[in-house]
């Protein structure tokens, strides 16, 4: 009986270790999946964008300057000229209106922490508040 208890404890510890390791490696796994499905084809897997056409998200000063506008951009899209890291971009971006507030929050938090970005955590309440008005790009 002691052999079974010891085996159970060892296996339990092993699975707990694997679970916590996977959580540390991808803190915003849902946001990553959504990014891969909706954003990656233009902004690239590494967030580098397409030089001169699609702005980068990796180390992008725009994300830090316009932190809460990102929710509206994801929902409604973007048109008109913007400047990212000193470079002008004027490519229209289609919105993704089918994403929920929760999903938009997850995408933002993934982008804010991916590719060396350190733009902090965005709460769903902040996204919901930003999406109420969405004065941009209507």
NORCORKA-V680123 format. One record per residue. N is the residue number from 1. RES is the residue in one small letter. SS is DSSP state (2 for helix, 1 for strand, 0 for the rest). OMEGA is omega in whole degrees, -180 to 180 (999 if undefined). Layout:
BEGIN
N:RES:SS:OMEGA ; N:RES:SS:OMEGA
END
This chain:
BEGIN
1:x:0:179 ; 2:x:2:180 ; 3:x:2:180 ; 4:x:2:178 ; 5:x:2:179 ; 6:x:2:178 ; 7:x:2:179 ; 8:x:2:180 ; 9:x:2:180 ; 10:x:2:178 ; 11:x:2:178 ; 12:x:2:179 ; 13:x:2:180 ; 14:x:2:-180 ; 15:x:2:176 ; 16:x:2:178 ; 17:x:2:180 ; 18:x:2:180 ; 19:x:2:-177 ; 20:x:2:176 ; 21:x:2:-179 ; 22:x:2:178 ; 23:x:2:-179 ; 24:x:2:-174 ; 25:x:2:-179 ; 26:x:0:-176 ; 27:x:0:180 ; 28:x:0:-175 ; 29:x:2:179 ; 30:x:2:178 ; 31:x:2:178 ; 32:x:2:179 ; 33:x:2:178 ; 34:x:2:177 ; 35:x:2:-179 ; 36:x:2:-178 ; 37:x:2:-172 ; 38:x:2:-170 ; 39:x:0:-171 ; 40:x:2:-177 ; 41:x:2:177 ; 42:x:2:-175 ; 43:x:2:176 ; 44:x:0:-178 ; 45:x:0:-179 ; 46:x:0:178 ; 47:x:0:-175 ; 48:x:0:-178 ; 49:x:0:175 ; 50:x:1:-172 ; 51:x:0:178 ; 52:x:0:-177 ; 53:x:0:-179 ; 54:x:1:-177 ; 55:x:0:176 ; 56:x:0:171 ; 57:x:0:178 ; 58:x:0:179 ; 59:x:0:-178 ; 60:x:0:179 ; 61:x:2:180 ; 62:x:2:-180 ; 63:x:2:-180 ; 64:x:2:-178 ; 65:x:2:-174 ; 66:x:0:-173 ; 67:x:0:-176 ; 68:x:0:175 ; 69:x:2:-177 ; 70:x:2:179 ; 71:x:2:179 ; 72:x:2:179 ; 73:x:2:179 ; 74:x:2:-177 ; 75:x:2:-170 ; 76:x:2:-177 ; 77:x:1:-176 ; 78:x:1:171 ; 79:x:0:-177 ; 80:x:0:-175 ; 81:x:0:171 ; 82:x:1:178 ; 83:x:1:179 ; 84:x:1:-179 ; 85:x:0:177 ; 86:x:0:-180 ; 87:x:1:179 ; 88:x:1:176 ; 89:x:1:-179 ; 90:x:0:178 ; 91:x:0:179 ; 92:x:0:177 ; 93:x:1:177 ; 94:x:1:175 ; 95:x:0:177 ; 96:x:0:-173 ; 97:x:0:-178 ; 98:x:0:178 ; 99:x:0:177 ; 100:x:0:176 ; 101:x:2:179 ; 102:x:2:-180 ; 103:x:2:177 ; 104:x:2:178 ; 105:x:2:179 ; 106:x:2:178 ; 107:x:2:180 ; 108:x:2:-179 ; 109:x:2:174 ; 110:x:2:-180 ; 111:x:2:-178 ; 112:x:2:-178 ; 113:x:2:-178 ; 114:x:0:172 ; 115:x:0:-179 ; 116:x:0:177 ; 117:x:0:177 ; 118:x:0:-175 ; 119:x:0:174 ; 120:x:0:-177 ; 121:x:0:177 ; 122:x:0:180 ; 123:x:0:178 ; 124:x:2:179 ; 125:x:2:177 ; 126:x:2:179 ; 127:x:2:180 ; 128:x:2:179 ; 129:x:2:179 ; 130:x:2:-177 ; 131:x:2:178 ; 132:x:2:-175 ; 133:x:2:-176 ; 134:x:0:-178 ; 135:x:0:-177 ; 136:x:0:164 ; 137:x:0:179 ; 138:x:0:999
END
